[in-house]
Amino acid sequence: MNLGIVIKVLGKLLILEALLMIPSLLIALYLGEPVIIPFAASIALTFTTGYALSRFKSQSNRLKAKEGLSIVATGWLLASVFGSLPFIFSGLVPSVVDAFFETVSGLTTTGATIVTDIEILPKALLFWRSFTHWIGGMGILVFTIALLPTLGVGGFQIFRAESPGPVTDKIVPRIKDTAKILYVTYIALTLLEIFLLKLGGMSWYESALHTFGTVGTGGFSSRNGSIGAFDSTYIHLVISVFMVLSGTNFALHYALIKGKWRDVVKNPELKLYLGIILSATALIGFNLILASQVEVGLAFRDAFFQVSSIITTTGYSTVDFDQWSTFAKAILFVLMFIGGSSGSTGGGIKNIRILVLVKLVKREVTRIFHPRAVIPIKIGDKAAPREMVSGITSFFVLYILIFVIGTLVISLENISLESAASAVAVTLGNVGPGFGSIGPTETFAGFSNFSKLFLSLLMLLGRLELFTIIALIAPKAWRNEV
Amino acid sequence: MNLGIVIKVLGKLLILEALLMIPSLLIALYLGEPVIIPFAASIALTFTTGYALSRFKSQSNRLKAKEGLSIVATGWLLASVFGSLPFIFSGLVPSVVDAFFETVSGLTTTGATIVTDIEILPKALLFWRSFTHWIGGMGILVFTIALLPTLGVGGFQIFRAESPGPVTDKIVPRIKDTAKILYVTYIALTLLEIFLLKLGGMSWYESALHTFGTVGTGGFSSRNGSIGAFDSTYIHLVISVFMVLSGTNFALHYALIKGKWRDVVKNPELKLYLGIILSATALIGFNLILASQVEVGLAFRDAFFQVSSIITTTGYSTVDFDQWSTFAKAILFVLMFIGGSSGSTGGGIKNIRILVLVKLVKREVTRIFHPRAVIPIKIGDKAAPREMVSGITSFFVLYILIFVIGTLVISLENISLESAASAVAVTLGNVGPGFGSIGPTETFAGFSNFSKLFLSLLMLLGRLELFTIIALIAPKAWRNEV
């Protein structure tokens, strides 16, 4: 392996992270909060380590699959370790493991927290906490469009096969253009939401924080009551809509701006995604009305918010949905697995994969009646390549497998099976809060250190679309056996 | 469709079922129980209906896929309706829906019950109840080897590709021979277990009943405490071992008798199946010792019994495993999905499919490092045909899909999510008892009529390997679209 290039790239990543901590330091300085030294020390340590690593010499600049995988996996791990320094140095988070968990949760845009009282933390620290969502959300876009194609991993194949607009089959020669378009869209969404939230009466500071949590589909809030702390239907709706937008393929936003309405309207993943949101909102809304005589408007507002939050894997809440009926909770549980769209900041299995999987079942039924027919799986008008279909089924199997093994591991905590299963579903799917002991009014603080580290691994696994990490930790035989 | 042949075959099926009720009538006569008239009436009604249908004229005797599917699905439905007559006529079961549920549960070898006090029922009725397991277990063998090949359905492809010994690629020309071998094995297992249980101090009657429940992997008992009512380690072990044997591919029993040890030892599905049983028993055993200071011997005896019972989808219990730790329950929950081996009477997803699915994941990892390699999925030494692999992934996706939709439907009962999910898992997997409100000391009596009928459908779906029924109820477009 070309270790030199790996270390060099990792060094540059740390330098970038150090720079990204500066806004938080400035806020601390401006407000005179007692986290000035922790931030200064974190920046200094991260920058010098990064600089030292970036001076590493490498024979060549060519990346092979192995190096690409190592950079992605180690990069996320290092960024999480150094990103947790402000928490550690501040002394305001119970332990090093807690600080690491919180940072992984931030960067992977999960939003699961170990902080039991958020509102007593310094504003600069909360800014950094939420800013990791924004960085992570952007990072996803980079990885998706820049690194994954060189690895030929399923996730990117989907993105390529599916995306209308800027991302075509020949994406590699113009990665930079594509990245630029996506960044501009991401930043535009960010600025627009900050502005709209400010309009609704939030401070600039809280508008920014909650926007980071929304567009990155993260879910960290500055309030213990999450979005429920803001008693404003306007704010609830703005955040709902922006969660849905952030869980949509970013290439579609670009297509919209370019006036390519038909591409957007005909997009099969978008149809499925919006269809699920609508159906789930309707089912939960009616259920709320029947089960607890909530006012019709409020029922659908709350249903829409929670559905958007969970399916996009954001994890904000306006009500304690853990108190909802079993039926409503069961729907949310399913949404935790479905997740957002390909090419979005949302996690989970993703709608395009669900679409292909359902088509596989349909094809098998057709085959019973036409055993000799060769039937391609179509997405919209295009036939999906065989490797893509097999990549999707493997992904699905692995996702369920990790969910099952994860639940077994977490069930050792002796919380209820529902709590354990949802803890795994929400970390693997990068959602945030789940049910029972990790419901919207609870935190992950009660877990053992082992479980916190294990759940951190699940967040990284989910965020990097499973195979990046599995490939690195898989037995050697799996790699070489051809 | 050639309706004539379908009706004719269904008629013969009912005649057979009427004959199979005779032993129960004889027991009622011998014991002078008040169910003589109910049984006589059931036999008369079933026989005359069957006779009338069997006189139907058909132009040809050729079965096409559509006819085959209709016979299998309608056959199981009719057998369940007529099989429930003794319960209905006896007046000892609360409602017609309950009688239907109990009979579907018996024939599909599920063992989920709506009877809250089993021990007050007449012995002849309990005999019929358990005998449906034995009939269903045998029926599975018939369908697997005789009907499914003509349909080209995935389930049979597995059986064919996997089975060493009597079942080879050219099974169709000698269905009768294969059927004979399997029946002889089934009957031999039955007689052996009855004898061994009698040796352990059970009456002939209870030995027979519990043997029907074991070899059919059903789970109906004549005791409210299931096998726990028998305070004998010998009996627990005999039933455990026979559950494991009944969840094994019957072709392997035949290979053993023929002295083909190497075929058996090298069988990859058997290795996985036994490996899972051993690991699960060890994990639960140690967990029981650590969690509740149970004596070592008892811990492993109870762990082995419950593990064998759940993975083979039998559903007997010797302890109330719903009181076990979350970890132990989580393991059992996973076993409900794994199920028995192909070509056995066990239900669930089945080990051979799990094996292939894990290999798919492994292949995807290899592909990351060797993107252009063409890697076949191997079972033992043979490469699995592509249609088989795609049939298995479709089966898995459909299984999870039905589980998810089923849980949503059952969660409307407003029981806990754990109870709802396990109710669906144990009916779809033909297991029997689950967790919470349907735990081993509880019954399905509390569900609404709608849920009981829905769960009956799930039992039939699981038993007929999903696609048989899905193909019949799927929209026409799925069939014709090529």
Chai-1 contact restraints between the chains, C-beta under 6 A:
chainA,res_idxA,chainB,res_idxB,connection_type,confidence,min_distance_angstrom,max_distance_angstrom,comment,restraint_id
A,A65,B,I368,contact,1.0,0.0,6.0,A-B,restraint_1
A,A65,B,F369,contact,1.0,0.0,6.0,A-B,restraint_2
A,G152,B,P371,contact,1.0,0.0,6.0,A-B,restraint_3
A,S325,B,N414,contact,1.0,0.0,6.0,A-B,restraint_4
A,T326,B,S411,contact,1.0,0.0,6.0,A-B,restraint_5
A,T326,B,N414,contact,1.0,0.0,6.0,A-B,restraint_6
A,T326,B,L417,contact,1.0,0.0,6.0,A-B,restraint_7
A,T326,B,A420,contact,1.0,0.0,6.0,A-B,restraint_8
A,F327,B,S411,contact,1.0,0.0,6.0,A-B,restraint_9
A,F327,B,L412,contact,1.0,0.0,6.0,A-B,restraint_10
A,K329,B,L417,contact,1.0,0.0,6.0,A-B,restraint_11
A,A330,B,T407,contact,1.0,0.0,6.0,A-B,restraint_12
A,A330,B,L408,contact,1.0,0.0,6.0,A-B,restraint_13
A,A330,B,S411,contact,1.0,0.0,6.0,A-B,restraint_14
A,A330,B,L417,contact,1.0,0.0,6.0,A-B,restraint_15
A,V334,B,V404,contact,1.0,0.0,6.0,A-B,restraint_16
A,L357,B,V397,contact,1.0,0.0,6.0,A-B,restraint_17
A,L360,B,S394,contact,1.0,0.0,6.0,A-B,restraint_18
A,L360,B,V397,contact,1.0,0.0,6.0,A-B,restraint_19
A,V361,B,S394,contact,1.0,0.0,6.0,A-B,restraint_20
A,V361,B,V397,contact,1.0,0.0,6.0,A-B,restraint_21
A,V361,B,L398,contact,1.0,0.0,6.0,A-B,restraint_22
A,K362,B,W478,contact,1.0,0.0,6.0,A-B,restraint_23
A,E364,B,S394,contact,1.0,0.0,6.0,A-B,restraint_24
A,V365,B,A471,contact,1.0,0.0,6.0,A-B,restraint_25
A,V365,B,A474,contact,1.0,0.0,6.0,A-B,restraint_26
A,V365,B,W478,contact,1.0,0.0,6.0,A-B,restraint_27
A,T366,B,W478,contact,1.0,0.0,6.0,A-B,restraint_28
A,T366,B,E481,contact,1.0,0.0,6.0,A-B,restraint_29
A,I368,B,A65,contact,1.0,0.0,6.0,A-B,restraint_30
A,I368,B,A471,contact,1.0,0.0,6.0,A-B,restraint_31
A,F369,B,A65,contact,1.0,0.0,6.0,A-B,restraint_32
A,F369,B,R479,contact,1.0,0.0,6.0,A-B,restraint_33
A,H370,B,V482,contact,1.0,0.0,6.0,A-B,restraint_34
A,P371,B,G152,contact,1.0,0.0,6.0,A-B,restraint_35
A,A373,B,V482,contact,1.0,0.0,6.0,A-B,restraint_36
A,T393,B,T393,contact,1.0,0.0,6.0,A-B,restraint_37
A,S394,B,L360,contact,1.0,0.0,6.0,A-B,restraint_38
A,S394,B,V361,contact,1.0,0.0,6.0,A-B,restraint_39
A,S394,B,E364,contact,1.0,0.0,6.0,A-B,restraint_40
A,V397,B,L357,contact,1.0,0.0,6.0,A-B,restraint_41
A,V397,B,L360,contact,1.0,0.0,6.0,A-B,restraint_42
A,V397,B,V361,contact,1.0,0.0,6.0,A-B,restraint_43
A,L398,B,V361,contact,1.0,0.0,6.0,A-B,restraint_44
A,V404,B,V334,contact,1.0,0.0,6.0,A-B,restraint_45
A,T407,B,A330,contact,1.0,0.0,6.0,A-B,restraint_46
A,L408,B,A330,contact,1.0,0.0,6.0,A-B,restraint_47
A,S411,B,T326,contact,1.0,0.0,6.0,A-B,restraint_48
A,S411,B,F327,contact,1.0,0.0,6.0,A-B,restraint_49
A,S411,B,A330,contact,1.0,0.0,6.0,A-B,restraint_50
A,L412,B,F327,contact,1.0,0.0,6.0,A-B,restraint_51
A,N414,B,S325,contact,1.0,0.0,6.0,A-B,restraint_52
A,N414,B,T326,contact,1.0,0.0,6.0,A-B,restraint_53
A,L417,B,T326,contact,1.0,0.0,6.0,A-B,restraint_54
A,L417,B,K329,contact,1.0,0.0,6.0,A-B,restraint_55
A,L417,B,A330,contact,1.0,0.0,6.0,A-B,restraint_56
A,L417,B,E418,contact,1.0,0.0,6.0,A-B,restraint_57
A,E418,B,L417,contact,1.0,0.0,6.0,A-B,restraint_58
A,E418,B,E418,contact,1.0,0.0,6.0,A-B,restraint_59
A,A471,B,V365,contact,1.0,0.0,6.0,A-B,restraint_60
A,A471,B,I368,contact,1.0,0.0,6.0,A-B,restraint_61
A,A474,B,V365,contact,1.0,0.0,6.0,A-B,restraint_62
A,W478,B,K362,contact,1.0,0.0,6.0,A-B,restraint_63
A,W478,B,V365,contact,1.0,0.0,6.0,A-B,restraint_64
A,W478,B,T366,contact,1.0,0.0,6.0,A-B,restraint_65
A,R479,B,F369,contact,1.0,0.0,6.0,A-B,restraint_66
A,E481,B,T366,contact,1.0,0.0,6.0,A-B,restraint_67
A,V482,B,H370,contact,1.0,0.0,6.0,A-B,restraint_68
A,V482,B,A373,contact,1.0,0.0,6.0,A-B,restraint_69
